[in-house]
Amino acid sequence: MRTDVIVIGLGAFGSAALWRLAARGVKVVGIERQAIGHPLGSSHGTTRLFRVACMEHPGLTAIAQKSLELWTELGERTGETYVRQTGSLNVGAAGSRPVSGALRAATEAGAATTSLSHHELQSRFPQYGGLLPGDVAVWDPGAGICFAEPTVRAHVAEARRLGAEVYPHTMVTAIEPRADEVIVRTPTTEFHADQVVVCAGAWLGTLFPELPLTPRRTPMFWFAPKDPDSEAFRLANFPSFIWELADGRGLWGHGSDNGFAVKVGLEGAHSHITGFAADDLDRSIRPIEDIAVLASAVSQAFPGLDPAPVQVLPCMVTDSPDGQFLVGRYGDRVVVAGGDSGHGFKHSAGLGELLAQQATGETPYADAAFIDPRRF
Ligand SMILES: Cc1cc2nc3c(=O)[nH]c(=O)nc-3n(C[C@H](O)[C@H](O)[C@H](O)COP(=O)(O)OP(=O)(O)OC[C@H]3O[C@@H](n4cnc5c(N)ncnc54)[C@H](O)[C@@H]3O)c2cc1C
């Protein structure tokens, strides 16, 4: 089969690239090893945090804003909501990463933010039980939550509507760039194209072993309030947050609404093991290292939550050495996207647009040098 562009891997990044290529009228084929919206990679579950004043790098603000613009446009067409902007809190000591990083995004990328003193934080958000006297917050009014699996499915459905061909349950076994084309092989077929966009998530390092990528086990947890009638932990009252605790670990999450419970995760938990191949992720949930450790942090931070999780799902992220994505050209006929480092979903539509621009030779809408895969 011959086409213009092949996208390999249709999780958050690849499904968005497929959509943005199809939106340009490019003849594009998407190949996914599993079902569309499956729970075995990094993009499953109901929600992800959406932030604009991104603590990880000021360059991410433009990419989050592009995601918002594209998801708003898509939602106007489909009648669905892909982002809910409730605002979010970056909490910690004045010099902590969430606080200083959000302020840097405000200064360098023009993200709108408001600083909250310790007193303002405590009085407006009494759910926070374990604040230290020096803890303050930065309010990111453009932030909120985005919807994970429904968005991946919507990207693919929209791409199909615009003419993309999609092959789920099809594993790519080889990518062979040649002078005049790139050949992509599966166990039963070979595809020929001008360009390939490889978005294989935790498996990107299997296809390109020289890339410095490390899958990391990171289960997801949901909680309920102790008082089932309490409104304190509803999304409208308990918007998304990232909180650097005194010991340097990070708590993050958001409130509940119809269809999802309160989500809380712990960054820096030692059950977040690395050093495994993506196919070998340990999907079992550990009563002590996963549940007891997080329950202890939750009971100190949010005393109104029942610390026993109501739901747990295995998941993994893929770390890069500097915590930034690897997105961009990686050869004359190859573009890659991976190394999500645990903060990629909110950027997926914006990255899909960048990937489409890179695959078609357009000028990128944002500076992508800080995520160039060849920087290592
Ligand atoms: C617990 C947790 C919490 C998170 N919280 C947030 C958050 O709050 N905000 C945020 O923005 N981000 C968050 N993230 C990160 C976000 O979910 C990821 O950045 C994003 O989902 C990565 O998408 P991806 O497309 O790179 O990977 P994936 O979704 O895993 O997609 C890769 C796809 O490639 C396919 N594939 C692999 N190899 C092949 C092959 N050989 N042939 C064909 N297909 C192949 C796989 O099956 C898979 O579908 C979180 C992640 C986790 C795990």
The ligand as a Gaussian input file, in Angstrom:
#p B3LYP/6-31G(d) Opt

LIG

0 1
 C       -0.853000       8.088000      35.893000
 C       -0.668000       9.107000      34.813000
 C       -1.118000      10.398000      35.004000
 C       -0.945000      11.366000      34.027000
 N       -1.426000      12.615000      34.245000
 C       -1.335000      13.534000      33.275000
 C       -1.934000      14.792000      33.445000
 O       -2.573000      15.049000      34.470000
 N       -1.832000      15.704000      32.436000
 C       -1.172000      15.421000      31.283000
 O       -1.103000      16.294000      30.414000
 N       -0.594000      14.221000      31.090000
 C       -0.663000      13.278000      32.052000
 N       -0.126000      12.043000      31.871000
 C        0.676000      11.789000      30.673000
 C       -0.162000      11.475000      29.459000
 O       -1.162000      10.549000      29.772000
 C        0.809000      10.964000      28.401000
 O        1.745000      11.990000      28.159000
 C        0.156000      10.610000      27.089000
 O       -0.941000       9.778000      27.307000
 C        1.201000       9.923000      26.202000
 O        0.589000       9.511000      25.013000
 P        1.415000       8.694000      23.922000
 O        0.640000       8.798000      22.671000
 O        2.848000       9.109000      23.912000
 O        1.450000       7.182000      24.468000
 P        0.375000       6.016000      24.332000
 O       -0.974000       6.478000      24.649000
 O        0.884000       4.842000      25.114000
 O        0.383000       5.682000      22.794000
 C        1.376000       4.918000      22.163000
 C        0.661000       3.942000      21.268000
 O        1.584000       3.297000      20.406000
 C        1.130000       1.981000      20.205000
 N        2.254000       1.205000      19.709000
 C        3.407000       0.952000      20.366000
 N        4.224000       0.210000      19.612000
 C        3.574000      -0.015000      18.450000
 C        3.887000      -0.756000      17.280000
 N        5.061000      -1.385000      17.149000
 N        2.976000      -0.811000      16.279000
 C        1.782000      -0.161000      16.381000
 N        1.435000       0.552000      17.495000
 C        2.316000       0.612000      18.501000
 C        0.649000       1.563000      21.573000
 O       -0.210000       0.463000      21.544000
 C       -0.032000       2.834000      22.048000
 O       -1.401000       2.851000      21.734000
 C       -0.291000      11.046000      32.826000
 C        0.154000       9.724000      32.608000
 C       -0.049000       8.764000      33.587000
 C        0.408000       7.374000      33.319000

